[in-house]
Amino acid sequence: MASRRDSDDPSPDTDDEEASEKESPRSHRSERRPSARPARRRAPVRRWRASDDSEEDENEAELEPPTKPRGFFHREPRPVYWRARDSLYFEPLVAVAIIVVLLVGLYAYTQNWPPAYVVESASMQHGSSDVIGVINTGDLVLAQRLPTNQITPYVVGAQTGYSTYGEYGDVILYSANGQGSTPIIHRAILFLEWDPVTTSYNATDLSGLRCGNATGAVYSTPGTLHDCGLTGLTGTLDLYRIGWQSVDVSIDLASSGLGRHSGFVTMGDNNFVPVGCVTGCTGLPDQETGLSPLVEPGWIVGVARGMLPWFGAVKLLLEGNAGSVPTQSWQFLGLTVIGLILLAFGVHYALRAEGIEDERRKDEEAAAADEAAAAPESRGRRFLRAIRPWGRDEEEDEEDEGPPPPRKHVAKGRSRDHRRGRPSPRVRRDEKAKPKDRAPEDDDL
């Protein structure tokens, strides 16, 4: 039987149990109410360090979705509203497409290749200066292929009123003697038909015109009836008041320079002597100067139908013949180039005006600009920052640093110190207070 003293004096085991109860009151709950799951060991609480703030920012950055590094062949996914002109190849491809469409269109119109030729001499100019609407040195002339019966000579155009490039009749491009040399650009004056039986020429294009000694005569054929013969011509054929200078032209039909075949008599609008004369000038047809015999239909490259003035002067400049181009042509060419550049800029900015672009595209461009501003500092900028002069204001440095990174929201009920690993404060219970749900001990009985 235990004595009172023995029961009053607590044993060492009892003291240990009471001390453990005071220190961790939750131990009784675990002993009295064991859980089905095994108890986990709590992670040791580490001391707080100043570097925890940087670790917290790193952990927040880890929560963000990772971005794939951009490789050399990296391509962003194309949005639905992607525009073709956003591509790096848009401008070159558009330029090539314009050139191709232009060349194809010119070929379809002229039925000739190449469709255009550069005027390299002043033989078609009306004077020494550039005259708009007339073929001048440095112009780019289109050569359209036409049947021979659709070519109108000067003498026929004078009757019908048909004119091109400031004078009656058509301007033809032909190869001298049918050889594949640089074409000659001159005006067709008259078509002569060779008669091998009588070894003479017929000039039916002159029918209906005044002739001989009549007032305002256009031609004369000495040695024929009333000097107005049209067939069997073997002597001289005289033409009066031809071209913008009203020159007289004389053709020796007996000359071997004509070639003894049918063809056109051709002459440049500026080919006459003496040069610079006002009245009484004498025209120089190509057949009299030995430039070419009568131009056969098969030698004709095309008929001049339209031109692009001044732009052919660039070719002559590259060949070293810029001196033959009139001064006014260079001035007009410069003004034209400046006008085209201003027109291109006007079209460009008109397309970028308010309301032209998609609103979603504008939002994307604004977001891209913000992303570029928030990008890490480049190596070149760091170098410039290192060599900057002393005494720079600190405000500028603060602006360069940018806004601080946003803090991660802390869930309600959890302290920031707990997330950083700092020890949470613990409230020490009163030794006299006992938990209400604790079971009665043996010594309380």
C-alpha positions, 0 to 999 in steps of 0.5 A, spaced: 500 500 500 502 506 497 503 511 503 501 518 502 508 521 502 509 517 496 503 519 493 504 526 494 511 526 491 511 526 484 516 521 481 521 523 476 517 520 470 511 524 472 515 530 472 517 529 466 510 528 463 508 534 466 514 538 463 512 536 456 505 537 457 507 545 459 512 545 453 507 542 448 500 542 450 498 539 443 502 532 444 496 530 449 492 531 443 496 527 438 496 521 444 489 521 445 487 522 438 491 519 434 490 520 426 490 515 421 495 518 417 503 518 419 505 524 422 510 528 418 516 531 420 516 539 420 521 542 416 526 545 420 525 553 421 531 557 418 534 563 420 532 570 416 537 573 411 537 579 407 538 575 401 531 572 402 528 578 398 532 577 392 530 569 392 523 571 393 523 575 387 527 569 383 521 565 385 516 569 383 519 570 376 519 562 376 512 562 377 511 566 370 511 561 364 518 560 361 519 563 354 523 559 348 529 562 346 529 566 340 534 562 335 537 564 328 531 561 324 526 563 329 519 566 326 513 569 330 506 566 329 503 570 324 496 573 327 490 573 323 490 580 321 498 580 319 499 584 313 503 583 307 507 589 307 510 587 314 514 582 311 522 584 309 521 581 302 515 586 301 518 592 298 523 588 293 517 583 291 513 589 289 518 592 285 520 586 281 512 585 280 511 592 278 517 591 273 514 585 270 507 587 269 510 594 266 514 590 261 509 585 260 504 590 258 509 594 254 510 588 250 503 586 249 502 593 246 507 594 242 508 586 240 515 588 239 521 586 243 525 590 246 519 595 246 522 601 247 529 605 244 533 610 247 534 616 242 541 617 241 542 623 236 538 630 235 536 629 228 529 629 230 529 635 235 525 641 233 531 646 235 537 645 240 533 645 246 528 640 249 521 641 246 515 637 250 511 633 245 517 632 240 522 627 240 528 629 243 535 626 245 534 622 251 527 620 250 525 613 251 520 611 245 516 605 244 516 601 237 509 598 235 509 593 230 504 595 224 503 592 217 506 597 212 499 599 209 498 602 216 504 607 216 502 614 214 508 618 210 508 625 211 505 627 204 499 623 206 499 626 213 499 633 210 492 631 206 489 628 211 491 632 217 494 626 221 500 628 225 505 625 230 510 628 234 509 635 232 509 634 224 505 630 219 506 622 218 509 617 222 516 616 225 519 609 224 524 605 227 528 601 222 535 598 221 539 600 215 540 595 210 536 590 214 542 589 219 541 588 226 544 595 228 542 600 232 535 602 229 534 609 226 529 613 228 526 618 222 520 620 219 517 617 213 516 622 208 514 618 201 513 611 199 516 609 192 514 603 188 520 600 184 518 598 177 523 593 174 520 592 167 521 600 166 527 601 171 523 607 174 519 609 180 512 610 181 510 615 187 502 614 188 502 617 195 503 624 191 496 623 187 491 629 189 497 634 191 498 640 187 504 640 183 508 643 178 508 651 177 501 651 181 500 656 186 502 652 193 505 646 189 507 640 194 512 637 189 514 637 182 517 632 177 521 635 172 521 632 165 514 629 165 507 632 163 506 639 166 512 636 171 506 632 175 508 625 173 506 620 178 509 613 174 515 612 170 519 617 174 527 616 172 529 624 173 528 628 179 523 628 184 522 635 188 518 636 194 517 643 197 515 646 204 517 639 208 517 639 216 517 644 221 522 648 217 519 648 211 525 645 207 525 643 200 527 636 199 530 633 192 531 626 190 535 623 185 531 617 182 537 615 178 542 614 183 544 607 185 543 610 193 536 608 193 537 601 192 533 599 186 527 596 190 521 599 193 521 603 200 520 609 204 524 615 203 526 617 210 529 624 213 530 627 220 526 633 222 532 636 224 536 634 218 537 640 213 542 645 211 545 650 212 544 648 220 539 654 223 536 657 217 530 660 217 528 660 210 530 657 203 533 651 207 535 644 204 533 638 207 537 632 207 534 625 206 537 619 209 538 616 202 541 622 199 546 622 205 548 615 204 545 613 211 540 608 208 537 606 201 530 606 201 527 603 207 524 596 205 518 594 210 522 588 212 527 593 215 522 596 219 522 595 227 516 599 229 512 605 229 513 610 234 507 610 239 508 613 245 514 615 249 517 616 256 521 623 256 528 624 259 529 617 262 533 615 256 538 620 258 541 616 264 543 610 259 547 616 255 550 618 261 553 611 263 555 611 256 559 617 256 554 621 251 551 626 256 553 632 252 548 630 247 542 631 251 539 638 252 540 642 258 532 642 259 532 635 259 536 634 265 532 639 269 525 636 267 528 629 269 530 632 276 524 635 277 520 628 275 524 624 280 523 629 285 515 629 284 515 621 284 519 621 290 514 626 294 508 622 291 511 615 294 512 618 300 505 621 300 502 615 298 505 611 304 503 616 309 496 616 306 496 609 307 498 610 315 493 615 316 488 614 322 483 609 320 487 606 315 490 601 319 487 595 323 486 597 331 488 590 333 494 592 329 495 598 333 495 595 339 500 590 337 505 595 335 504 599 342 505 592 346 511 591 342 514 598 343 512 597 351 516 590 351 522 593 347 522 599 352 522 594 358 527 589 355 534 588 358 539 593 357 544 592 351 551 591 351 552 597 347 548 601 352 552 599 358 558 601 354 555 608 353 553 608 360 560 606 362 563 612 359 558 617 360 561 624 363 561 625 370 556 629 374 550 626 371 543 627 375 541 622 379 534 623 377 536 620 370 539 614 373 533 613 376 529 613 370 534 609 366 532 603 372 525 603 370 519 601 375 520 596 380 518 589 379 511 588 381 510 584 388 506 577 388 500 577 392 500 574 398 494 570 400 490 572 406 491 569 412 499 568 411 504 573 413 510 575 408 515 573 413 512 566 413 513 565 406 520 568 406 522 562 411 522 567 417 520 564 424 513 565 426 511 568 433 509 563 438 504 564 444 507 561 450 501 558 454 500 559 461 502 553 465 496 554 470 491 553 464 490 547 461 486 545 455 479 544 455 479 538 451 485 534 455 483 528 458 483 528 466 490 525 469 491 520 474 493 525 479 487 529 478 482 523 480 
